Amino acid sequence: MSRLPLQLVVFDLDDTLYPERQFVRSGYTAVARHLRETLDRNEAFEDWLWQRFEAGRYAGAFDALNKQFSLGLSHEDIVACVNVYRLHTPPAIEPYNGMAALLDRLAGQYRLGIISDGPSRTQRQKLAATGLADYFDEVLISCDFEPPAGKPDATMYELIAQRLRVPHRACAYVGDNPSKDFLAPNTLGWRTLHYLRPQQVHAPKPPPTDGQPQVTVRTDAELLAALDT
């Protein structure tokens, strides 16, 4: 089936519009502050968490912290740490260099949207902290749905095209995570682009069958050229 002229460009949020590492670090700082206050401890928990993250260990961070420092946290305490991490208000998040100029240029040609996984409040606070929210005509977050419509589920892709009245063959998705970002839009007939940048958390993950991005770009110029074809 042939493509239509491009009308809608949809972006992922984390590690696509801004480096996810910024939010991770501020979240660790918020959790460390919470633990020092509630436990009357003075260790630099955020430094240990960050060193672990830098070593490529992302999962189970607060369980690992509990064990490392013998904090005696219960399951409920760990859940509280996760909530502090997710719901903290980040300081200003710096988008990738040139992102505002890129979106400004794209907004003159296409409708723009965001599809992102995660808790709604968390993701919307991140977007607000980037200063980029006003560029987007529609923002869909997986946990706004019941049940959550996380990628690679096609629900959010189908809905954003429907809401903006754009045929699937005139849509493109730009993301960072091959393991889940591109399967659904590939199936729907979208263009799919992996914007590969240094130190992305999920970029090395393998794609599922039919989930390979159609194009990989490394610069804004390459992205613009790929969208124009």
N, C-alpha and C positions, 0 to 999 in steps of 0.2 A: 504494500500500500504506500503510495507516494506521500511525501510530507507536504504540508501547507506552509505558506510563509509564517514565520515565527511571530507570535503575538504575546506570549506569556513566558517569563523566565522566573522560575521558582528556585529559591536557595534553601539549603540547610542553614542552621545557625552555628552550632558549635564547631570550631575548627574550619569553618567555611567563611563566615563573616569576620570572625575574630579568633585569636588563639585560645583554645579551651584551657590551656595551662594557666591563663590569668585567673579564670574563675576557680579552678582547682586550688590555686595558692591562696586566694582570699578566703575560700571556704575552709581550708585547713586552719588558717589563722583564726577564723570565727570559732571553730570547734575547740582549738587550743585555749582560747580565751574562756570559753564556756567551761571547760574542764578545770582550768586553774581556779575559776571562781567557785564552782560547785564542790570541788574536792579539796580546796585549799592546798594546792600543789603549785610548784613554781618551775617545773621543767619546761623546756622549749619544745613542746609536743609538735608544733608546726614544722620545726626543722627536721625532726625524725620522719614525719609523714612525707615531707617534700623530698627528702633523700630517697625514700622508698619509691615514690612516684617517678623520680628521675631515673631510677634503676629499672623502670618498666613494670613495676608491680602496682596495679591500680585497684584490683578487687579486694574487698574485705579490709579496707584500710583501718577502720576503727576497731574491729575485732583484733587485728594485729597490734594496734597501739595499746589496747587493753592488756594484751598478753605481754608485750615488751616492757611495759612500765608497771605491771602488776597493779592495775588500777581498781580491780574488783568490780568492774561495771557489769550490771545485769543486762539481760536482753532489752529491757525497757530503756536502760541508760544508753545502749548502743543506738536504739531507734531514735532517742532524743538527739544524739550526735548527728545522725543522718539528717534529721529535720533541721538542725541548726545549719548544717552544710547546705542543704537545698534551699532553705528559706532566708538565708542571710542576704542582706542588701549589699551587693558588691560595690566597691568604689567604681569610679569611671573606668569602663573597659575600653581599651584602645583597639579599634578595628584594625585589620590588616592594613598595611600602608597602601594608600591609594583607593581604599574601598569606597569611601564616600564619593570620590570623583568617578569611579567606575559605575556606581549605582546612579549617580546623577546623569551620566551619559546614557545608561540603559533606560532610565525612566523617560527619556525623551523619545524612545522608540517602541517600548514594550510595556505591558502591564507587569508588575513585579509582585512576588509573593514569597512566603516562607512556609515550609513544612518542617517541623522539628519534633523529635521525641522528647518526653520528659514531663515533669509536673508543670502545670500551666503557670503558676506564680513564679516558679524558678526561671523558666524560659523567658517569660515576659519581662521579668526584672533584668535579666541579662540583656535582652534586646534594648530595653530602655537605657541601660548603662552604656551601650555602644553609641548612642546618639543617632542611630540609623533608622529608627522605627517609622519615621514619616515617609520613607521611600516606598513602603510596601502597601499595596492595595488590599491584601488579605494575608492573615497570619493564622495558621492552623497548628495546634499543639496536641500531641497524641492523647494526653491525659484530660483534655477537655471532652473526650468522648467516653461513653459508657457502653460496653467496656472500652478501655483504652485502645486506640487504633494505631499502635506503634508500627513503624516500618519493620519489615517489608510489606505489611498489609497495604492494600491499594486504596483504602477508604479516603484518606486525606487527599491523595492525588486526584481521585475522581471528583471529590467535593469541590476542590479549589477550581478545577476547570469548569465545573457546573456553575459555581457562584459567579465566576468572572465571565462566563459565557464564551469560553474559548474551546474549540475542538482539541482533542488530545493530540492530534497530529500537528498542532500549532503551538505545542508547549515544550519547554525544556526544563530540566532539573540539574542544578549544580550542587554537588555534595563532596564529602570527604571520605565516607566510610563505605568501601566496596561490599562489605558483608551485608548491608541492608538498604543502602540508599537507592540503588539503581534497578533492582529487580522489578518492582511494580511499574515505574514509568517506562521501562523497556517493554513490558507486556502491553501497556496501554498505547504504545506508539509514540512516546515522547522522545526527544533528543535527551541524551544523558551525558553529563560531563563531570569528570573527576578533576577538581582543582587541587592539585597536589602541591603541598607546601612543606617546608622543613618542620620537623618535630610535631606533626599531627599525630594524635594519639591512636586513631583507628585506621589510618591509611594503609598499614601493611596487612590488614586482615583480608583473607581471600574471599572472593565473591562466590555466592551460590551459583548453581546452574542457571544460566540466562541472566545473571546479575552483573555481568561485566559492564563497566561504563563504555559507551561508544567512543568517547574521546577523552584523553587525559591532557590537561593543560597545566602549565606552570607559571604563566604570566597573564596579566590582564590583556595584553595584546593578543595572546593565543586564544584566550577566552572569547574575546570580541570577534576574532576571525572565525572561530568554530561556530559561534552563534549565527554568523552571517552566511554560512554555507547551506 
